[in-house]
């Protein structure tokens, strides 16, 4: 998963810098590089980086240090489970 995210950042570099700024982009990229590969098995961390460290609803930055708190951040399904049962990582967002 770590390599997948690094490729994602490399492929979208221009668009991401335009959206979030070069300084924040570089900060996220360095955080990814510093994380151990095994930590990316945790879905919340994977979603955090694929969403550029932002809540999918509000687009506000998510505090990485508070990511483990179930009282602050949660996952939601893009396509509701009531309509289609798809619990894959591709159908979930961090909010």
C-alpha positions in Angstrom: 0.0 0.0 0.0 2.8 2.4 0.7 4.2 2.1 -2.8 0.7 2.6 -4.2 0.3 5.9 -2.3 3.8 7.1 -3.3 2.9 6.4 -6.9 -0.4 8.2 -6.4 1.4 11.3 -5.1 4.0 11.2 -7.9 1.3 10.9 -10.6 -0.8 13.7 -9.1 2.0 16.0 -8.0 1.0 19.1 -10.1 -2.7 18.8 -9.3 -2.0 18.3 -5.6 0.4 21.2 -5.3 -2.2 23.4 -7.1 -4.9 22.2 -4.6 -3.0 22.1 -1.3 0.2 24.0 -1.9 3.8 22.7 -2.3 4.7 23.0 1.3 1.8 20.8 2.5 2.3 18.4 -0.4 6.0 17.9 0.6 5.0 17.5 4.3 2.6 14.7 3.5 5.1 13.1 1.1 7.8 13.1 3.7 5.4 11.7 6.3 4.6 8.8 4.0 8.3 8.1 3.3 8.9 8.0 7.1 6.1 5.6 7.9 6.8 1.9 8.1 5.2 -0.2 5.3 3.3 -2.3 7.8 1.4 0.8 9.2 -0.4 1.1 5.8 -2.4 -2.0 6.6 -4.4 0.3 8.9 -7.2 1.5 6.6 -7.5 4.9 8.4 -3.9 5.8 7.6 -4.2 4.6 4.0 -7.4 6.7 3.6 -5.7 9.7 5.3 -3.0 9.9 2.7 -5.2 9.1 -0.3 -7.4 12.0 0.8 -4.4 14.3 1.2 -4.9 14.5 4.9 -8.4 16.0 4.7 -11.9 15.1 5.7 -13.9 14.0 2.7 -17.0 15.9 3.9 -15.7 19.2 5.1 -12.2 19.2 3.4 -10.8 20.4 6.7 -7.3 19.0 7.6 -7.3 15.9 9.7 -4.9 15.8 12.6 -2.7 12.8 12.1 -2.0 12.5 15.8 -5.8 12.2 16.5 -6.5 9.7 13.8 -6.8 6.8 16.2 -9.7 8.4 18.1 -13.0 6.8 17.2 -14.7 9.8 18.7 -13.2 12.2 16.2 -12.8 10.4 12.9 -14.7 7.6 11.3 -15.1 5.9 7.9 -18.1 6.2 5.8 -19.2 4.4 2.6 -19.4 6.2 -0.7 -22.1 3.9 -1.9 -24.4 3.2 1.1 -24.5 -0.3 2.4 -28.3 -0.1 2.2 -27.9 0.1 -1.6 -25.0 -2.1 -2.3 -22.8 -4.1 0.0 -19.2 -3.0 -0.8 -16.9 -2.7 2.1 -13.8 -2.4 0.0 -11.3 0.3 0.7 -12.3 1.9 -2.6 -15.8 2.5 -1.3 -14.8 4.1 2.0 -13.7 7.6 3.0 -12.3 9.1 6.2 -14.6 11.7 7.8 
